[in-house]
Amino acid sequence: MLTYIKECQKNLAYYAQKTYYDTIYLSMVLTNAVHMFDNIKSMPAKVCLLVSALIGTLYAINFIFFSSCAVINGDGCFALIPNNADPDHESYGRGAGTLYVAGSLVLGTVMGTFLILNEGARGKWKIMLPTIAGFTCLVIVLAPPFQGGYESSSNNPLIASAIALACYTAAYFLLKEEGVDEGLAFKMEIGINNEAKYAIIASSIIGTLYTVNHMFFADGYAGASGSSIISGYEEGTYWTDPIAATPLSYRVLAAFFVTYVSMGLILLTHGAKGNWHVAHILLFGITFFTLAVIMGNLALNDQVIPAGPNEGTWAPDDSTSMANIVVCLIVLGLNLFAYHKMREEGVEDGMTMMGKDFSESDAFSSNDDFFFKMYPAVTGVYVVLILIANFVTQV
């Protein structure tokens, strides 16, 4: 008995010491992270932005790399954030592909947060207000009263989204003293003079149609019941296909569409000059989403359901694949053309990296380097990541 007690005391001492050192290490990591972003002066705002960015990063990684496992609650595989669904729950095994592409939109918003942390808050309402609008819509569609006939298996995404929204909104108000609202105005006129305006208008119309369709006609688009503005899955297929995405998944996509459509409209009405920050996040977000849609629809990985009434291996419905690829390529082409033309109107004026003039940074020598070097390089890295996702982690 005495030996057992001594062994317990020894183990307790070991774990107490380990916890102590782990706590010190974590506090050092957080302290270094907080002090990295010196262009944000308000420490509370910096912490709030970091918390929202951390939540977004975790969900982006989970969706892009592990959605096929997350939708089966991590049964027999690894998921960073499982969906907590029992095998007999309606959501078990459903919608991995939709969550995968949603991850790319989450990643774009996270990039916007880190851009603010790196470059400072001045004039960044053009990123923050659309992001707040998108996350507000996300919290609403995830709230049980607005889920329609679908019941979520867990409130964790709602809680995480609400925390991220609260932190991000708090950061916005804390950053008012640092000029986040500089240039804030409600404008109705078109502020772009060259051909870029037509591309942005066309892209915004397409984005608005998909936002309205997925937000208000998700049941029809998902093939559950009712009609939809944009042709989706054949009516009734939702009930016969156990891996079909739930209507709620499409409403989640619509919430993120709100952010990017809003950014496009801000560019259209406020003009291109000096608005490089919002143009960059819009361009990267749409690029990531398009590449994810293309690669996901080309790979079309089967979904394994390891337990429950639908146990087995199921092939995804590809009836909307070609339409999704074509629409995404059109929108990406429009935005690439728009950005290229906006360079003529000074969209890259005042562009910075780590708070310094972009052309004076260690890595780049002129503003041209963003469009012809940095953008292709980041896109190339993302292509590698989604290849890994589609042919390694999502298989």
The 8 nearest C-alpha neighbors of each residue, nearest first, counted from 0:
[[1, 3, 2, 4, 5, 6, 7, 8],
 [0, 2, 4, 3, 5, 6, 7, 8],
 [1, 3, 5, 0, 4, 6, 7, 8],
 [2, 4, 6, 0, 1, 5, 7, 8],
 [5, 3, 7, 1, 6, 2, 8, 0],
 [6, 4, 8, 2, 7, 3, 9, 1],
 [5, 7, 9, 3, 4, 8, 2, 10],
 [8, 6, 4, 10, 9, 5, 11, 3],
 [9, 7, 5, 11, 6, 10, 12, 4],
 [8, 10, 6, 12, 7, 11, 5, 13],
 [11, 9, 13, 7, 12, 8, 6, 14],
 [10, 12, 8, 14, 13, 9, 15, 7],
 [11, 13, 15, 9, 10, 14, 8, 16],
 [12, 14, 10, 16, 11, 15, 17, 9],
 [13, 15, 17, 11, 16, 12, 18, 10],
 [16, 14, 12, 18, 17, 13, 11, 19],
 [15, 17, 19, 13, 14, 18, 12, 20],
 [18, 16, 14, 20, 19, 15, 21, 13],
 [19, 17, 21, 15, 16, 20, 14, 22],
 [18, 20, 16, 22, 17, 21, 15, 23],
 [21, 19, 23, 17, 22, 18, 24, 16],
 [22, 20, 18, 24, 23, 19, 17, 25],
 [23, 21, 25, 19, 20, 24, 18, 26],
 [22, 24, 20, 26, 21, 25, 27, 19],
 [25, 23, 21, 27, 22, 26, 20, 28],
 [24, 26, 28, 22, 27, 23, 21, 29],
 [25, 27, 29, 23, 24, 28, 30, 22],
 [26, 28, 30, 24, 25, 29, 31, 23],
 [29, 27, 25, 31, 26, 30, 32, 24],
 [28, 30, 32, 26, 31, 27, 33, 25],
 [31, 29, 27, 33, 32, 28, 26, 34],
 [30, 32, 34, 28, 33, 29, 35, 27],
 [33, 31, 29, 35, 30, 34, 28, 36],
 [32, 34, 30, 31, 35, 29, 36, 45],
 [33, 35, 31, 32, 36, 37, 30, 29],
 [36, 34, 32, 33, 37, 31, 117, 30],
 [37, 35, 116, 117, 34, 38, 39, 33],
 [36, 38, 39, 35, 34, 40, 117, 116],
 [37, 39, 119, 36, 118, 40, 117, 354],
 [40, 38, 119, 37, 41, 116, 36, 45],
 [39, 41, 38, 42, 37, 177, 45, 44],
 [40, 42, 44, 43, 39, 45, 174, 173],
 [41, 43, 45, 44, 40, 46, 39, 33],
 [44, 42, 46, 45, 41, 47, 170, 173],
 [45, 43, 170, 47, 41, 42, 46, 173],
 [44, 46, 42, 48, 43, 47, 49, 41],
 [45, 47, 49, 43, 44, 48, 50, 42],
 [48, 46, 166, 44, 50, 49, 45, 170],
 [49, 47, 45, 51, 46, 50, 167, 52],
 [48, 50, 52, 46, 47, 51, 53, 45],
 [49, 51, 53, 47, 52, 48, 46, 54],
 [50, 52, 163, 48, 54, 53, 49, 166],
 [51, 53, 49, 55, 50, 109, 54, 56],
 [54, 52, 56, 50, 55, 51, 49, 57],
 [55, 53, 51, 57, 56, 52, 50, 58],
 [56, 54, 52, 58, 53, 57, 59, 109],
 [55, 57, 59, 53, 58, 54, 52, 60],
 [58, 56, 60, 54, 59, 55, 61, 53],
 [57, 59, 61, 55, 60, 56, 62, 54],
 [60, 58, 102, 56, 62, 61, 57, 105],
 [61, 59, 57, 63, 58, 62, 64, 56],
 [60, 62, 58, 65, 79, 59, 64, 63],
 [63, 61, 66, 99, 102, 59, 98, 60],
 [64, 62, 99, 102, 60, 61, 59, 65],
 [63, 65, 388, 61, 392, 62, 60, 393],
 [64, 66, 61, 78, 68, 67, 62, 393],
 [65, 67, 62, 69, 95, 68, 99, 61],
 [68, 66, 95, 65, 69, 70, 393, 302],
 [67, 69, 73, 66, 65, 71, 70, 78],
 [68, 70, 81, 66, 78, 72, 73, 71],
 [71, 69, 92, 72, 68, 82, 91, 67],
 [72, 70, 92, 91, 68, 69, 73, 74],
 [73, 71, 81, 69, 82, 83, 70, 74],
 [72, 74, 68, 76, 78, 69, 77, 71],
 [73, 75, 72, 76, 71, 305, 68, 77],
 [76, 74, 73, 77, 305, 68, 71, 72],
 [77, 75, 73, 74, 68, 78, 69, 72],
 [78, 76, 73, 68, 79, 65, 75, 69],
 [79, 77, 69, 73, 65, 80, 68, 81],
 [78, 80, 61, 81, 77, 65, 69, 57],
 [79, 81, 78, 61, 69, 82, 58, 57],
 [82, 80, 69, 72, 73, 78, 83, 79],
 [81, 83, 72, 84, 69, 70, 153, 80],
 [84, 82, 72, 81, 153, 152, 85, 71],
 [85, 83, 152, 82, 91, 72, 88, 86],
 [84, 86, 88, 87, 91, 83, 72, 152],
 [87, 85, 307, 88, 91, 306, 84, 71],
 [86, 88, 85, 307, 89, 308, 91, 84],
 [89, 87, 85, 91, 90, 86, 84, 152],
 [88, 90, 91, 87, 93, 150, 241, 152],
 [91, 89, 93, 88, 92, 84, 152, 151],
 [92, 90, 71, 88, 84, 93, 89, 86],
 [93, 91, 70, 71, 242, 304, 90, 241],
 [94, 92, 242, 244, 90, 243, 91, 95],
 [244, 93, 95, 97, 96, 243, 242, 98],
 [94, 96, 67, 66, 98, 97, 93, 99],
 [97, 95, 99, 94, 98, 100, 295, 66],
 [96, 98, 94, 99, 100, 95, 101, 244],
 [97, 99, 101, 95, 62, 96, 100, 102],
 [98, 100, 63, 62, 96, 102, 97, 101],
 [101, 99, 102, 103, 97, 98, 291, 288],
 [102, 100, 98, 104, 103, 99, 252, 97],
 [103, 101, 59, 62, 105, 63, 100, 99],
 [102, 104, 106, 288, 101, 100, 105, 287],
 [105, 103, 107, 101, 106, 102, 284, 288],
 [106, 104, 102, 108, 107, 103, 59, 55],
 [105, 107, 103, 109, 104, 108, 59, 102],
 [106, 108, 284, 110, 104, 105, 109, 280],
 [107, 109, 111, 105, 110, 106, 112, 104],
 [110, 108, 106, 112, 111, 107, 52, 55],
 [111, 109, 107, 113, 108, 112, 114, 106],
 [112, 110, 108, 114, 109, 113, 280, 115],
 [111, 113, 109, 115, 114, 110, 52, 116],
 [112, 114, 116, 110, 115, 111, 117, 109],
 [113, 115, 111, 117, 112, 116, 118, 110],
 [116, 114, 119, 112, 118, 113, 117, 120],
 [117, 115, 113, 114, 36, 119, 118, 39],
 [116, 118, 353, 114, 115, 36, 119, 113],
 [117, 119, 354, 115, 353, 114, 116, 38],
 [120, 118, 38, 115, 39, 116, 121, 117],
 [119, 121, 179, 123, 115, 177, 122, 178],
 [120, 122, 179, 178, 123, 119, 177, 181],
 [123, 121, 181, 179, 180, 124, 178, 120],
 [122, 124, 125, 179, 120, 126, 121, 127],
 [125, 123, 127, 126, 128, 179, 180, 122],
 [124, 126, 123, 127, 128, 277, 262, 129],
 [127, 125, 124, 123, 277, 129, 128, 130],
 [126, 128, 124, 130, 129, 125, 131, 123],
 [127, 129, 131, 130, 124, 126, 132, 125],
 [130, 128, 258, 132, 131, 261, 127, 126],
 [131, 129, 133, 127, 258, 132, 128, 134],
 [130, 132, 128, 134, 129, 133, 135, 127],
 [133, 131, 129, 135, 130, 134, 128, 136],
 [134, 132, 258, 254, 130, 257, 136, 255],
 [133, 135, 137, 131, 136, 132, 164, 138],
 [134, 136, 132, 138, 137, 133, 131, 139],
 [137, 135, 139, 254, 133, 134, 138, 140],
 [138, 136, 134, 254, 140, 135, 139, 251],
 [137, 139, 141, 135, 136, 140, 157, 161],
 [138, 140, 136, 142, 137, 141, 135, 145],
 [141, 139, 137, 142, 145, 138, 146, 136],
 [142, 140, 138, 139, 157, 137, 143, 146],
 [141, 143, 139, 140, 145, 144, 138, 146],
 [142, 144, 146, 145, 141, 150, 151, 140],
 [145, 143, 142, 146, 147, 140, 141, 139],
 [146, 144, 143, 147, 140, 142, 139, 141],
 [147, 145, 143, 149, 144, 140, 148, 141],
 [148, 146, 149, 145, 144, 150, 143, 247],
 [147, 149, 146, 150, 145, 246, 218, 247],
 [148, 150, 147, 146, 151, 247, 246, 245],
 [151, 149, 152, 146, 148, 143, 147, 89],
 [152, 150, 153, 149, 154, 90, 143, 146],
 [151, 153, 84, 83, 150, 90, 82, 154],
 [154, 152, 155, 151, 83, 82, 156, 84],
 [153, 155, 157, 156, 158, 151, 152, 141],
 [154, 156, 158, 157, 153, 159, 82, 160],
 [157, 155, 159, 158, 154, 160, 153, 141],
 [158, 156, 160, 154, 155, 159, 141, 138],
 [157, 159, 155, 161, 156, 160, 162, 154],
 [158, 160, 156, 162, 161, 157, 155, 163],
 [161, 159, 163, 157, 162, 158, 156, 164],
 [160, 162, 164, 158, 163, 159, 157, 165],
 [161, 163, 165, 159, 164, 160, 166, 158],
 [164, 162, 51, 160, 166, 161, 165, 167],
 [163, 165, 161, 167, 162, 166, 168, 134],
 [166, 164, 162, 168, 163, 167, 169, 161],
 [167, 165, 47, 169, 163, 164, 168, 51],
 [166, 168, 170, 164, 169, 165, 48, 163],
 [169, 167, 171, 165, 170, 166, 164, 172],
 [168, 170, 166, 172, 171, 167, 165, 173],
 [171, 169, 44, 173, 167, 168, 172, 47],
 [170, 172, 168, 174, 169, 173, 167, 175],
 [171, 173, 169, 174, 175, 170, 168, 176],
 [172, 174, 170, 171, 175, 44, 169, 176],
 [175, 173, 177, 171, 176, 172, 179, 170],
 [174, 176, 179, 177, 178, 172, 173, 180],
 [177, 175, 174, 178, 173, 179, 172, 180],
 [178, 176, 174, 175, 179, 121, 120, 40],
 [179, 177, 121, 181, 175, 180, 176, 122],
 [178, 180, 121, 122, 120, 175, 123, 124],
 [181, 179, 183, 178, 122, 124, 182, 175],
 [180, 182, 122, 178, 183, 179, 121, 124],
 [183, 181, 180, 184, 122, 124, 179, 178],
 [182, 184, 180, 181, 124, 185, 122, 125],
 [185, 183, 186, 182, 269, 180, 181, 187],
 [184, 186, 187, 183, 268, 269, 265, 188],
 [187, 185, 188, 268, 184, 269, 189, 265],
 [186, 188, 268, 189, 185, 190, 269, 267],
 [189, 187, 268, 186, 190, 269, 267, 191],
 [190, 188, 268, 267, 191, 187, 269, 270],
 [189, 191, 270, 268, 269, 267, 188, 192],
 [192, 190, 270, 196, 189, 193, 267, 271],
 [191, 193, 190, 196, 194, 195, 189, 344],
 [192, 194, 195, 191, 196, 340, 341, 344],
 [195, 193, 196, 197, 340, 198, 192, 337],
 [194, 196, 337, 198, 340, 193, 197, 341],
 [195, 197, 199, 194, 198, 191, 200, 267],
 [198, 196, 200, 195, 199, 194, 201, 337],
 [197, 199, 333, 201, 195, 196, 200, 337],
 [200, 198, 202, 196, 201, 197, 203, 195],
 [199, 201, 197, 203, 202, 198, 196, 204],
 [202, 200, 204, 198, 199, 203, 197, 205],
 [201, 203, 199, 205, 204, 200, 330, 198],
 [204, 202, 206, 200, 205, 201, 260, 199],
 [205, 203, 207, 201, 206, 202, 200, 208],
 [206, 204, 208, 202, 203, 207, 201, 209],
 [207, 205, 203, 209, 204, 208, 260, 210],
 [206, 208, 210, 204, 205, 209, 203, 211],
 [209, 207, 205, 211, 210, 206, 212, 204],
 [208, 210, 212, 206, 207, 211, 213, 205],
 [211, 209, 253, 207, 213, 208, 212, 214],
 [212, 210, 214, 208, 209, 213, 215, 207],
 [213, 211, 216, 209, 210, 214, 215, 228],
 [212, 214, 217, 249, 250, 210, 253, 216],
 [213, 215, 250, 211, 253, 212, 210, 217],
 [214, 216, 212, 211, 213, 217, 250, 218],
 [217, 215, 212, 227, 219, 218, 213, 214],
 [218, 216, 213, 246, 220, 219, 215, 221],
 [219, 217, 246, 223, 221, 220, 224, 216],
 [218, 220, 225, 226, 224, 227, 222, 217],
 [219, 221, 231, 217, 222, 227, 218, 232],
 [222, 220, 218, 219, 223, 232, 246, 217],
 [223, 221, 234, 232, 237, 233, 219, 236],
 [222, 224, 237, 218, 235, 221, 219, 234],
 [225, 223, 219, 218, 222, 234, 235, 226],
 [224, 226, 219, 218, 227, 223, 234, 216],
 [225, 227, 219, 216, 224, 228, 220, 218],
 [228, 226, 216, 219, 229, 220, 212, 230],
 [227, 229, 212, 230, 226, 216, 208, 220],
 [230, 228, 227, 231, 212, 220, 209, 208],
 [229, 231, 227, 228, 220, 232, 319, 226],
 [232, 230, 220, 229, 221, 319, 233, 222],
 [231, 233, 222, 221, 220, 234, 236, 318],
 [232, 234, 222, 236, 235, 231, 221, 220],
 [235, 233, 222, 236, 223, 224, 232, 219],
 [234, 236, 223, 222, 237, 238, 233, 224],
 [237, 235, 239, 222, 238, 234, 233, 240],
 [238, 236, 222, 223, 240, 235, 239, 243],
 [237, 239, 236, 240, 235, 223, 241, 222],
 [238, 240, 236, 237, 241, 235, 243, 242],
 [239, 241, 237, 243, 242, 238, 236, 316],
 [242, 240, 243, 239, 93, 309, 92, 238],
 [243, 241, 93, 92, 240, 94, 244, 315],
 [244, 242, 93, 240, 94, 241, 237, 245],
 [94, 245, 243, 93, 248, 242, 97, 246],
 [244, 246, 247, 248, 94, 243, 221, 93],
 [247, 245, 217, 218, 249, 248, 221, 250],
 [246, 248, 250, 245, 249, 251, 146, 149],
 [249, 247, 251, 245, 246, 250, 244, 252],
 [250, 248, 252, 213, 251, 246, 247, 217],
 [249, 251, 214, 253, 247, 252, 213, 248],
 [250, 252, 248, 254, 249, 253, 137, 247],
 [251, 253, 249, 255, 250, 254, 101, 256],
 [254, 252, 210, 256, 250, 251, 255, 213],
 [255, 253, 133, 137, 136, 251, 257, 252],
 [254, 256, 257, 252, 133, 258, 253, 104],
 [255, 257, 253, 259, 258, 254, 210, 260],
 [258, 256, 133, 255, 254, 260, 259, 261],
 [259, 257, 129, 133, 130, 261, 255, 256],
 [258, 260, 262, 256, 261, 257, 281, 263],
 [259, 261, 263, 257, 262, 258, 203, 256],
 [262, 260, 264, 258, 259, 263, 129, 257],
 [263, 261, 259, 265, 260, 264, 129, 266],
 [262, 264, 260, 266, 261, 265, 267, 259],
 [263, 265, 267, 261, 266, 262, 268, 260],
 [266, 264, 262, 268, 267, 263, 269, 261],
 [267, 265, 263, 269, 264, 270, 268, 271],
 [266, 268, 264, 265, 189, 270, 190, 269],
 [267, 269, 189, 190, 265, 266, 188, 270],
 [270, 268, 190, 266, 265, 267, 271, 186],
 [269, 271, 190, 191, 266, 268, 267, 272],
 [270, 272, 346, 274, 341, 344, 266, 345],
 [273, 271, 346, 345, 274, 344, 270, 348],
 [272, 274, 348, 346, 275, 347, 349, 345],
 [275, 273, 346, 271, 276, 272, 277, 278],
 [274, 276, 278, 347, 346, 273, 277, 279],
 [277, 275, 279, 278, 274, 280, 114, 123],
 [276, 278, 280, 279, 275, 126, 274, 281],
 [279, 277, 275, 281, 276, 280, 282, 274],
 [278, 280, 282, 276, 281, 277, 275, 283],
 [281, 279, 283, 277, 282, 278, 111, 284],
 [280, 282, 278, 284, 279, 283, 259, 277],
 [283, 281, 279, 285, 280, 284, 278, 286],
 [282, 284, 286, 280, 285, 281, 287, 279],
 [285, 283, 107, 281, 287, 286, 282, 104],
 [284, 286, 288, 282, 287, 283, 289, 281],
 [285, 287, 283, 289, 284, 288, 282, 290],
 [288, 286, 284, 290, 103, 285, 289, 283],
 [287, 289, 285, 291, 103, 286, 290, 100],
 [290, 288, 292, 286, 327, 291, 287, 285],
 [289, 291, 293, 287, 292, 288, 294, 286],
 [290, 292, 288, 294, 289, 293, 100, 295],
 [293, 291, 289, 295, 290, 294, 296, 288],
 [294, 292, 290, 296, 291, 295, 324, 297],
 [293, 295, 297, 291, 296, 292, 290, 298],
 [294, 296, 292, 298, 297, 293, 291, 299],
 [297, 295, 299, 293, 294, 298, 320, 292],
 [296, 298, 294, 295, 299, 293, 320, 292],
 [297, 299, 295, 296, 300, 294, 389, 390],
 [300, 298, 296, 297, 295, 301, 315, 314],
 [299, 301, 298, 394, 302, 314, 315, 393],
 [300, 302, 314, 313, 315, 299, 312, 303],
 [303, 301, 313, 312, 314, 304, 300, 67],
 [302, 304, 312, 311, 305, 313, 301, 92],
 [303, 305, 310, 311, 306, 92, 312, 302],
 [306, 304, 310, 303, 311, 74, 307, 71],
 [307, 305, 310, 86, 304, 308, 309, 311],
 [306, 308, 86, 310, 87, 309, 305, 304],
 [307, 309, 310, 87, 306, 86, 311, 304],
 [310, 308, 307, 311, 241, 304, 306, 305],
 [309, 311, 306, 304, 305, 307, 308, 312],
 [312, 310, 304, 303, 309, 305, 313, 306],
 [313, 311, 303, 302, 304, 301, 314, 310],
 [312, 314, 302, 301, 303, 311, 315, 242],
 [313, 315, 301, 302, 316, 312, 300, 299],
 [316, 314, 317, 301, 313, 299, 242, 302],
 [315, 317, 318, 314, 243, 319, 240, 320],
 [318, 316, 320, 319, 315, 296, 299, 321],
 [317, 319, 316, 320, 232, 321, 231, 322],
 [320, 318, 322, 317, 321, 323, 231, 232],
 [321, 319, 317, 323, 322, 296, 318, 324],
 [320, 322, 324, 323, 319, 325, 318, 317],
 [321, 323, 325, 319, 324, 320, 326, 318],
 [324, 322, 320, 326, 321, 325, 327, 319],
 [323, 325, 321, 327, 322, 293, 326, 328],
 [324, 326, 328, 322, 327, 323, 321, 329],
 [327, 325, 329, 323, 328, 324, 322, 330],
 [326, 328, 330, 289, 324, 329, 325, 331],
 [329, 327, 331, 325, 326, 330, 332, 324],
 [330, 328, 332, 326, 327, 331, 333, 325],
 [329, 331, 333, 327, 332, 328, 202, 334],
 [330, 332, 328, 334, 333, 329, 327, 335],
 [333, 331, 329, 335, 330, 334, 328, 336],
 [334, 332, 198, 330, 336, 331, 335, 337],
 [333, 335, 337, 331, 336, 332, 338, 330],
 [336, 334, 332, 338, 337, 333, 331, 339],
 [335, 337, 339, 333, 334, 338, 332, 340],
 [338, 336, 195, 334, 340, 335, 339, 198],
 [339, 337, 341, 335, 340, 336, 334, 342],
 [338, 340, 336, 337, 342, 341, 335, 343],
 [341, 339, 337, 342, 338, 195, 343, 336],
 [342, 340, 338, 344, 343, 339, 346, 271],
 [341, 343, 346, 345, 344, 340, 339, 347],
 [342, 344, 341, 340, 345, 346, 339, 193],
 [345, 343, 341, 342, 272, 346, 271, 340],
 [344, 346, 272, 342, 348, 347, 343, 273],
 [345, 347, 272, 271, 273, 275, 342, 274],
 [346, 348, 275, 345, 350, 273, 349, 342],
 [349, 347, 273, 345, 350, 346, 272, 275],
 [348, 350, 273, 347, 351, 356, 275, 357],
 [351, 349, 347, 348, 357, 356, 275, 352],
 [352, 350, 357, 356, 355, 354, 349, 353],
 [351, 353, 357, 354, 355, 356, 118, 360],
 [354, 352, 117, 118, 355, 351, 38, 360],
 [353, 355, 118, 352, 351, 38, 117, 356],
 [356, 354, 351, 352, 353, 357, 360, 359],
 [357, 355, 351, 359, 358, 350, 352, 360],
 [356, 358, 351, 352, 360, 359, 350, 355],
 [357, 359, 365, 364, 356, 360, 366, 363],
 [360, 358, 356, 357, 364, 361, 355, 363],
 [361, 359, 357, 362, 363, 358, 356, 355],
 [360, 362, 363, 359, 364, 358, 357, 352],
 [361, 363, 360, 364, 359, 358, 357, 368],
 [364, 362, 360, 358, 365, 361, 368, 357],
 [363, 365, 358, 359, 360, 368, 362, 366],
 [366, 364, 358, 367, 368, 363, 357, 359],
 [365, 367, 368, 358, 369, 357, 347, 364],
 [368, 366, 365, 369, 370, 371, 372, 364],
 [367, 369, 372, 371, 366, 365, 370, 363],
 [370, 368, 373, 367, 372, 371, 374, 366],
 [371, 369, 374, 368, 367, 372, 373, 375],
 [370, 372, 368, 369, 367, 373, 375, 374],
 [373, 371, 368, 369, 375, 374, 370, 376],
 [372, 374, 369, 376, 375, 377, 368, 370],
 [373, 375, 370, 377, 376, 372, 369, 378],
 [376, 374, 378, 372, 377, 373, 379, 371],
 [377, 375, 379, 373, 378, 374, 372, 380],
 [378, 376, 380, 374, 379, 375, 373, 381],
 [377, 379, 375, 381, 376, 380, 374, 382],
 [380, 378, 376, 382, 381, 377, 375, 383],
 [379, 381, 377, 383, 382, 378, 376, 384],
 [380, 382, 384, 378, 383, 379, 385, 377],
 [383, 381, 379, 385, 384, 380, 386, 378],
 [384, 382, 386, 380, 381, 385, 387, 379],
 [385, 383, 381, 387, 382, 386, 388, 380],
 [386, 384, 388, 387, 382, 383, 389, 381],
 [387, 385, 383, 389, 388, 384, 390, 382],
 [386, 388, 384, 391, 385, 390, 389, 383],
 [389, 387, 385, 64, 392, 386, 393, 391],
 [390, 388, 386, 393, 387, 391, 385, 298],
 [389, 391, 387, 388, 386, 394, 393, 392],
 [392, 390, 387, 388, 394, 393, 389, 386],
 [391, 393, 388, 394, 64, 65, 387, 390],
 [394, 392, 389, 388, 67, 391, 65, 64],
 [393, 392, 391, 390, 300, 389, 301, 67]]
